[in-house]
């Protein structure tokens, strides 16, 4: 079965750029999910407002990592190397 770049889905998922992009995006999602708890730990308080600078910094950093991960996944690779499980 061929896809957009005449690869099988398995070949696409085994490209190192796709694996790297997914890892970066997952780190971004985790950072967005723990932003409130991390802000509470930094501020040493139980209440965090939505306009807190540290909270927003964690959220924007997480969103930026998700965007970077998506861009890395979409990068074309001339000489594609595949990760082969032994």
Helices and strands as residue ranges (DSSP letters): H 9-13, H 16-33, H 35-43, H 53-74
